[in-house]
Amino acid sequence: MIIGSMSLWESQSTFEHKIIVSAIKELNTILKQNPAAGRIEINGDQIYATIMEFETKPIQDQLAEKHELYIDVHYLIEGEETIGWFALRDDAATAKPYDSEQDYALYEPSADELLLQLKPGMYAVFFPNDIHRPGMGQQTKTKKAVVKIHVDLFKS
């Protein structure tokens, strides 16, 4: 998992993988257009962004998720959001087994979960071994972008 602020991205990007750097560069281009909610193609199913507008949920109402085929880059545009994070372990309590067509499994929150408080301009990157619980907060109207990066792009 990586967490940061777009205001520091220029200096931090030199330490990141070139695929993540490319995806965030594309995200910055998209954000300049003040996009409406929906899917935005970047590189077909290899890299794409989804702009979401929603009301955050109370912490007790949200399950955690994990993906195997995609790395997620969550970027908060407006509002506030709490995202829970914990590493995948053998004893993680599965609420819904992995669905390969939808690329996700759901998990019960973990006792050692870390709560990340995102403010506008912040991003978090979640890898396949990162279980994350997005969309939590004080029922605040939120707008965010999630960039999906296919894991195959990291194999070359």
TORKOL-4160 file (C-alpha; in steps of 0.2 Angstrom, whole numbers, padded with zeros to 4 digits, m for minus):
156
<pt num="1" X="0000" Y="0000" Z="0000"/>
<pt num="2" X="0006" Y="0018" Z="m0004"/>
<pt num="3" X="m0002" Y="0033" Z="0002"/>
<pt num="4" X="0002" Y="0051" Z="m0003"/>
<pt num="5" X="m0003" Y="0068" Z="m0008"/>
<pt num="6" X="m0004" Y="0074" Z="m0026"/>
<pt num="7" X="0004" Y="0090" Z="m0020"/>
<pt num="8" X="0020" Y="0080" Z="m0017"/>
<pt num="9" X="0018" Y="0068" Z="m0032"/>
<pt num="10" X="0032" Y="0077" Z="m0043"/>
<pt num="11" X="0046" Y="0073" Z="m0031"/>
<pt num="12" X="0039" Y="0057" Z="m0025"/>
<pt num="13" X="0035" Y="0049" Z="m0042"/>
<pt num="14" X="0054" Y="0046" Z="m0045"/>
<pt num="15" X="0053" Y="0032" Z="m0032"/>
<pt num="16" X="0037" Y="0024" Z="m0039"/>
<pt num="17" X="0035" Y="0010" Z="m0053"/>
<pt num="18" X="0034" Y="0017" Z="m0070"/>
<pt num="19" X="0017" Y="0010" Z="m0073"/>
<pt num="20" X="0010" Y="0018" Z="m0057"/>
<pt num="21" X="0018" Y="0035" Z="m0063"/>
<pt num="22" X="0010" Y="0033" Z="m0080"/>
<pt num="23" X="m0007" Y="0029" Z="m0073"/>
<pt num="24" X="m0006" Y="0044" Z="m0061"/>
<pt num="25" X="m0001" Y="0056" Z="m0075"/>
<pt num="26" X="m0016" Y="0050" Z="m0085"/>
<pt num="27" X="m0027" Y="0053" Z="m0069"/>
<pt num="28" X="m0020" Y="0071" Z="m0068"/>
<pt num="29" X="m0025" Y="0074" Z="m0086"/>
<pt num="30" X="m0042" Y="0067" Z="m0083"/>
<pt num="31" X="m0045" Y="0078" Z="m0067"/>
<pt num="32" X="m0041" Y="0094" Z="m0076"/>
<pt num="33" X="m0057" Y="0091" Z="m0086"/>
<pt num="34" X="m0068" Y="0090" Z="m0071"/>
<pt num="35" X="m0075" Y="0073" Z="m0076"/>
<pt num="36" X="m0093" Y="0067" Z="m0072"/>
<pt num="37" X="m0096" Y="0050" Z="m0064"/>
<pt num="38" X="m0093" Y="0035" Z="m0075"/>
<pt num="39" X="m0079" Y="0025" Z="m0083"/>
<pt num="40" X="m0065" Y="0033" Z="m0092"/>
<pt num="41" X="m0054" Y="0023" Z="m0104"/>
<pt num="42" X="m0036" Y="0025" Z="m0103"/>
<pt num="43" X="m0029" Y="0009" Z="m0110"/>
<pt num="44" X="m0044" Y="m0002" Z="m0113"/>
<pt num="45" X="m0045" Y="m0015" Z="m0099"/>
<pt num="46" X="m0027" Y="m0013" Z="m0094"/>
<pt num="47" X="m0029" Y="0004" Z="m0086"/>
<pt num="48" X="m0045" Y="0014" Z="m0084"/>
<pt num="49" X="m0053" Y="0026" Z="m0071"/>
<pt num="50" X="m0070" Y="0026" Z="m0063"/>
<pt num="51" X="m0076" Y="0043" Z="m0056"/>
<pt num="52" X="m0088" Y="0040" Z="m0042"/>
<pt num="53" X="m0100" Y="0051" Z="m0032"/>
<pt num="54" X="m0107" Y="0044" Z="m0016"/>
<pt num="55" X="m0111" Y="0046" Z="0002"/>
<pt num="56" X="m0099" Y="0038" Z="0014"/>
<pt num="57" X="m0105" Y="0025" Z="0025"/>
<pt num="58" X="m0103" Y="0022" Z="0044"/>
<pt num="59" X="m0088" Y="0011" Z="0048"/>
<pt num="60" X="m0099" Y="m0003" Z="0055"/>
<pt num="61" X="m0109" Y="m0004" Z="0038"/>
<pt num="62" X="m0094" Y="m0008" Z="0026"/>
<pt num="63" X="m0085" Y="m0024" Z="0022"/>
<pt num="64" X="m0067" Y="m0024" Z="0016"/>
<pt num="65" X="m0062" Y="m0030" Z="m0002"/>
<pt num="66" X="m0047" Y="m0037" Z="m0011"/>
<pt num="67" X="m0043" Y="m0038" Z="m0030"/>
<pt num="68" X="m0032" Y="m0050" Z="m0039"/>
<pt num="69" X="m0031" Y="m0044" Z="m0056"/>
<pt num="70" X="m0030" Y="m0025" Z="m0053"/>
<pt num="71" X="m0021" Y="m0013" Z="m0043"/>
<pt num="72" X="m0032" Y="0001" Z="m0036"/>
<pt num="73" X="m0026" Y="0019" Z="m0036"/>
<pt num="74" X="m0040" Y="0029" Z="m0025"/>
<pt num="75" X="m0039" Y="0048" Z="m0027"/>
<pt num="76" X="m0051" Y="0059" Z="m0017"/>
<pt num="77" X="m0057" Y="0074" Z="m0027"/>
<pt num="78" X="m0070" Y="0081" Z="m0015"/>
<pt num="79" X="m0076" Y="0077" Z="0003"/>
<pt num="80" X="m0068" Y="0066" Z="0016"/>
<pt num="81" X="m0066" Y="0047" Z="0016"/>
<pt num="82" X="m0059" Y="0034" Z="0028"/>
<pt num="83" X="m0052" Y="0019" Z="0020"/>
<pt num="84" X="m0047" Y="0004" Z="0031"/>
<pt num="85" X="m0032" Y="m0006" Z="0027"/>
<pt num="86" X="m0024" Y="m0023" Z="0032"/>
<pt num="87" X="m0013" Y="m0035" Z="0024"/>
<pt num="88" X="m0019" Y="m0052" Z="0017"/>
<pt num="89" X="m0016" Y="m0066" Z="0030"/>
<pt num="90" X="m0021" Y="m0084" Z="0030"/>
<pt num="91" X="m0033" Y="m0080" Z="0045"/>
<pt num="92" X="m0043" Y="m0066" Z="0036"/>
<pt num="93" X="m0061" Y="m0069" Z="0038"/>
<pt num="94" X="m0069" Y="m0070" Z="0021"/>
<pt num="95" X="m0087" Y="m0063" Z="0019"/>
<pt num="96" X="m0088" Y="m0067" Z="0001"/>
<pt num="97" X="m0076" Y="m0078" Z="m0009"/>
<pt num="98" X="m0066" Y="m0072" Z="m0023"/>
<pt num="99" X="m0077" Y="m0069" Z="m0039"/>
<pt num="100" X="m0065" Y="m0070" Z="m0054"/>
<pt num="101" X="m0078" Y="m0061" Z="m0066"/>
<pt num="102" X="m0080" Y="m0046" Z="m0054"/>
<pt num="103" X="m0062" Y="m0047" Z="m0048"/>
<pt num="104" X="m0065" Y="m0045" Z="m0029"/>
<pt num="105" X="m0068" Y="m0055" Z="m0013"/>
<pt num="106" X="m0076" Y="m0047" Z="0003"/>
<pt num="107" X="m0068" Y="m0048" Z="0020"/>
<pt num="108" X="m0074" Y="m0044" Z="0038"/>
<pt num="109" X="m0064" Y="m0030" Z="0046"/>
<pt num="110" X="m0049" Y="m0035" Z="0055"/>
<pt num="111" X="m0044" Y="m0031" Z="0073"/>
<pt num="112" X="m0027" Y="m0024" Z="0067"/>
<pt num="113" X="m0035" Y="m0013" Z="0053"/>
<pt num="114" X="m0027" Y="0004" Z="0050"/>
<pt num="115" X="m0039" Y="0018" Z="0046"/>
<pt num="116" X="m0033" Y="0030" Z="0033"/>
<pt num="117" X="m0041" Y="0047" Z="0033"/>
<pt num="118" X="m0041" Y="0054" Z="0015"/>
<pt num="119" X="m0043" Y="0073" Z="0012"/>
<pt num="120" X="m0045" Y="0080" Z="m0006"/>
<pt num="121" X="m0029" Y="0079" Z="m0016"/>
<pt num="122" X="m0023" Y="0063" Z="m0007"/>
<pt num="123" X="m0022" Y="0046" Z="m0015"/>
<pt num="124" X="m0019" Y="0028" Z="m0009"/>
<pt num="125" X="m0013" Y="0013" Z="m0020"/>
<pt num="126" X="m0019" Y="m0004" Z="m0015"/>
<pt num="127" X="m0010" Y="m0020" Z="m0022"/>
<pt num="128" X="m0017" Y="m0038" Z="m0023"/>
<pt num="129" X="m0011" Y="m0042" Z="m0005"/>
<pt num="130" X="m0019" Y="m0026" Z="0002"/>
<pt num="131" X="m0037" Y="m0029" Z="0009"/>
<pt num="132" X="m0045" Y="m0012" Z="0009"/>
<pt num="133" X="m0062" Y="m0005" Z="0016"/>
<pt num="134" X="m0066" Y="0011" Z="0006"/>
<pt num="135" X="m0081" Y="0023" Z="0007"/>
<pt num="136" X="m0082" Y="0025" Z="0025"/>
<pt num="137" X="m0085" Y="0041" Z="0035"/>
<pt num="138" X="m0098" Y="0053" Z="0043"/>
<pt num="139" X="m0111" Y="0051" Z="0028"/>
<pt num="140" X="m0102" Y="0064" Z="0019"/>
<pt num="141" X="m0105" Y="0068" Z="0000"/>
<pt num="142" X="m0089" Y="0062" Z="m0008"/>
<pt num="143" X="m0081" Y="0062" Z="m0026"/>
<pt num="144" X="m0067" Y="0051" Z="m0030"/>
<pt num="145" X="m0057" Y="0043" Z="m0044"/>
<pt num="146" X="m0052" Y="0025" Z="m0044"/>
<pt num="147" X="m0039" Y="0020" Z="m0057"/>
<pt num="148" X="m0038" Y="0001" Z="m0061"/>
<pt num="149" X="m0021" Y="m0005" Z="m0067"/>
<pt num="150" X="m0020" Y="m0023" Z="m0073"/>
<pt num="151" X="m0006" Y="m0033" Z="m0064"/>
<pt num="152" X="0000" Y="m0040" Z="m0080"/>
<pt num="153" X="0007" Y="m0023" Z="m0084"/>
<pt num="154" X="0020" Y="m0026" Z="m0070"/>
<pt num="155" X="0026" Y="m0043" Z="m0077"/>
<pt num="156" X="0036" Y="m0035" Z="m0092"/>
